[in-house]
Amino acid sequence: MGKEKGVVHVVGTGTIGEPLIGLLCYFKEEAGFTEVTFHKRSPIPRDVPKIKALVDRGAQLTVDEDRIADFEALKLKPVMTHEEALEKADVVIDCTPSGVGISNKNEFYENYLASTKGFIAQGSEFGFGKMYARGINDEALESGVDRFVQVVSCNTHNLCALINTTALIDGEDNLEEGRFLCIRRSNDISQVKGFVPSPDVGKHGDPVFGTHHARDAYHLFRTKGLELNLWSSALKLNTQYMHCIYFQLKLKRAVTKDEVLERFRQDTRISLTKKQSACEVFSFGRDHGYFGRLLNQTVIVEPTVEVRKGHEVIGFCFTPQDGNSLLSSFSAVTWFLDPDTYVERTECLKRFFFQEV
């Protein structure tokens, strides 16, 4: 099968895969993609409207060869097999459930290194490749060397944006210690499983970092030669709106509250809000974002920001669903296709950044 430059293949159609396929199709011409394909593993009748909607937006359905007849029985016509799509793709984005991406890498993706420029996985796939968050460690990506990239989770994006803007000024490390409490929504509004009836506290599975959020942020900043002192805890609340993070950043050199707020305002991927309720911020994203999603890295709740004794920056912020992960996945695709022009090709997403919510 012939190979065109700019073919992007998405594996999975869940909470990350579905909006990402749509995003790639929506900005296909502006970003220079020639074709967007996606893989659906299971022929489930209730998923038919979703698949048809993605196809109507320009994405091409691919399935496993032994499932073609099952999909055709649902009146869905795959354009090629999954194996053919992998062979044809310039970039592959794995959006499968936790742990599957690593298995796919070992079982499939390693076999396509000769024909594919790069492979991208999402936040739960620790060890898949170099960790990445748009605007945080772009300079760490090495063309021709990094073939596997792991886009960190939405909450890890949030942590990294807070650290980068508050404590890493002009490349200088001003962070003594960072502590974070990730107050997570229980499940996405698109998910029917996983809801919790009451607050559910998470264990500290890592004796050095607490939860994977601080661990992943630490490893991301290591790609920039930094060794940061980070700790995170997590709990789930019985809500489906947005994640919220309480942050404490202890700095080596003193700052003022006005200085911190101005740094937030100057970062185009950070949004500020005077709203203190997640439902109001979520509603703003639903009304004005990309199909309900804000693409900012974080939404800082301005009334909660304080500087204690000149050295401790404290506050709350909201994590805009998976919008920041979508931004970084899109950016990683354009980087793999052309590292020299990817910044310009990602600029089309700026209309969904908001300086204030």
N, C-alpha and C positions, 0 to 999 in steps of 0.2 A: 504494500500500500504506500502510495506517495506521501512524502512528508513536507508539510508547509511550515514556514517559520511563523510562530505565534499561536500554536495550538495548545490550549490549556485543558487538562482533564481533571475533573473533580471526582473523588471516590467517596460516596456517601451523600445522603440527602437529609441529614438530621438538622439539629438546631444551628449548626455552623454551615454545613454543606448547602442546604437549601438557599439561605440568603446570599451565600457567597457565589453560587451559580448565577443567581439573579444579578448580583453586582457586576460580575464579569461580563455578562451579556449586556447590561445596561450601558456600560462604558467601553464596550468592545472596540468601537471605532476610535474613540478618543485615546485609549491606551494602546491601540495597535495590535489587538488580538485578531487572529484570522478565523479562529474556530474555538468554540467552547463545547466540550463533551462532558458527560457525567455518567457514573456507574451506579445502577440500582441493583442491589443483590436479590431482594425478595419481591416476588410479584404479589403484593398485598392489595386487595380491592380498594380499601379505604385510602390508599396512597395515589390512586389513579388521577384524581383532580389535581394533585400537586405536580405529578409528572407531566400531565398535559399542559399545565400552566408554565412550567419551565421550558417545555418544548415550544410553546407559543411565543416565548420570549427569545427564542433563538438557540437554545441549548439542544444538543443532540444526545439522545438516550443510547447507552450501551449496557449490555447485560452479559452474564456468563453464557457461554454457548449452550450449556445444557438447560438453560432457562428461557430460551428464545420462544419456544412454543407456549410456555406458560404466560409470558407477557403478551404474546399475540392473542391469546384467548381473552385477555382483558382489553383487546382492541388497542394495544400499544405496539408500535412498530419500531424496534431497535434498529439503528443505522449500522451498527457494527458490534462485534463482540468486545468484551472488556480487554482481552489480550491484544486485539487489533488497535484499540484506543490507546493502550499503554505504549505500543510500538510507534504510534503516530505522534504522540504528545511531545511537545518541547518541555512542558512543565506539568508535573503531577502534584495535586494537592490532596492529601489524605485527610478526610473528615469523618473517619469511622469512630466507633465508640472506644473508650479508654482501653489501651493495651493492644488493640488490633493493628494500629499503625506500625508498631515495632515488628509484629508478625508479618505484616505485608512487606515491610522493608526486607526482612530476611528471606521471605518466600518468593517475592515477585520483583521488587524494585531493583535489587542488586543486579538482576539479569538485564536491565535496560539502561545501564550506565553508558553504553556505547552510543545510544540513540537519543537519550533524554538529558536536557541541560540541568534539571534539578528537581528535587522532591521536597515537599513541604508537609509537615504534620502539625497538629494542634497541641495545645498546652499540656495535655495529659500524657504525652508520649516522651517522657524523660529518657534521654539517651539516643533519641532519633537522629539528632544532628545539632549544629550550632544554634544556640538560642538567639532569638531575634525579636525586637520590638521596634517598630518604625519610629525614627527620630531619636532613639536612645543609643543604639550601638550599630548604626549603619556602617560606620567606618571599619567595623570588625569583620564584615563580610569580605571574603577573598575570592575573586573571580577565578574559576577553574579549579579551585581547591575545595570550597564548600559546595558540595553537591546535595547535601541533606541539611535542611534547616527546620528547626522547631520553633514555631510561633508560640510564644508563652501564653498562658491563660489570661483571661480578661482581668482578673484581680491582680495578677502579677504585673500586667501592663500598668495598672493603676499605681502599684507600689513603686515601680521603676520611674514612672513619670514624676511622682512626688519627690523621690530621692534625687533624680536628675536635676529638677528645677530648683529645689530648695537647698541642696547640699553640694552639688557638683557644678560650681561656677567656673567657666573658662577652663574646664578640665582639671580644676584643683579640688581635691577631696576635703570637704569641710565636715564630713559626717563622723561623729563619735559613735553613735548607736541609733538604729532605727527599729522601732517596735510597732507592730500593726495588729489590729483586731479586725479580721475579715468577717463581717456580719452578712452572711450570704442569704439570698432568697432560696427557698427550698427547692423549687424546680422552675423551669421556663414555662411560660404560658402555653407553649406548644406541646408540652409534655404531659402525659396522663399518669405517669408514675413518679414516685419519689417525693411527693408532698409530705411534710411533717406536720403533725397536729399541734405541736408546741415547740418552744426553743430546744434545740438539740445541739449540745456542745460537742466539739470535735476533740479527739485526743491529740497530744503532741507526739506524733510518730517519729519525729527527727530530734534527737537530743541537742543538736547544734542550732537548728533553725526553727524548730517547732512544727510548722506545717510546710507543705511544698511551695507555698507562695513566697516565703522568704528564701527558701532554698533555691528556687528557680531564679529569683531576682539576684541572688548572690552569684550564681553561675553566669547569668547574663552579663553582669558588670565585670566578671573575671575576663570576659572577652575583650574588655577595654583595659586590662591590666590592673584592675582595682580589687582589693580584698576588703569587703564591707562587713561590718558587724550588724547583722540583721536577725530579727526574731518575729515570727507571726503566730497568731492563734486564730481559730475559726469556729464559728457556730452558724447553725441554720435557723432562720425564723420562718414561721408559718405565713409567708407572703410569696407572691409570684412576681413582684414588681422589679426591684433592682437590688444588687449587692450594695452594701455600704461598708466603708472602712473607717475605723478610728485610728489615727496615726499620731505617733510621738517620735519626732526627729531631734535627737540631741546633737548640737553642733559644737565644733571646736571653737570657732570664732563667733562672736555675738552678732545678732541681726535684730532689726526692728520689725514689728508687724507690718508697717507700711512697705518695707523692703521686700518682705515675703510676698505680700499681695501683689506688688508690682511685678515680681518675677513670674507669678502665675499669669498675670495679664499679658505679659510679653510672649508667653509660650502659646503659639497658635493651636497646639493640640490639647491645651488645657482650657476647660470652661469654668467660669465662676457662676454661682447662683445665690440668690438671697432666699430661695425656697428651701424649707427645712423638711419637707415631706417627700418621700420617694414617689408617691403617686403623682405629685405635681410635675416632677422632673420626668418621670416615665411618660406622662401625658404629653409633655412638650415634645419628647422624642417621637411619640406616636403621630403627632400632628405635623411636625416639621422635619423630622429626620429622613434618612433613606429607608423607605418602607418601615417606618417606626423606630429606626435605630440612629442614635447619635454616634458619630465616628470619632469623637474626642477620646483621648486616653483616660480622662477622669473629669468629674464635675465636682469642683470644690465648693463646699457649703460655706460661703463667706462669713456669715455671722458666728460660725464656730471656730474660726481660725484665731489663735492666740499665740503669743510668744512669751513664755514663762522665764523670767530671770535672764532674758536676753539670749539664752542658749537652747531653749527647748520649744520647738514649733509643734503645736498641738491643733487638732481639728478633726472634722468629719468630711468625707467625700463620698460620692456615689460612683459606682462603676457602671458605665452605660451599656448594660447587657453584654453582648459579644461584639459591639461595634468596633472597639479598638482592635480586637483580633481580626476582624474582617479587613480593617485598614492595613494591618501588617501583612496579612496573607496576600492581599492585592499588591502591596508594595514588593513583597518577595517575588511574586510572579514577574513583575516588570523588571526587577533586578536580574533575575535569571535570564530573561529574554535579551536584555541589553543593559549592563551595569553603567554605561556612560550616559544613558538618557532616562533612567528609571525615575529619577526625581521629577522631571518634567512630565512624564507620563502618568505619574500618580497625582499630579496637581488637580486633575479633574474631580477628585473627591473632596476638595477643599470647601465646596459649597455646602457640605454636610458637617463642617466644623462650626461650632458656635462659640463665640467669645463669652457669651452670657446666655444662661438658660432661665 
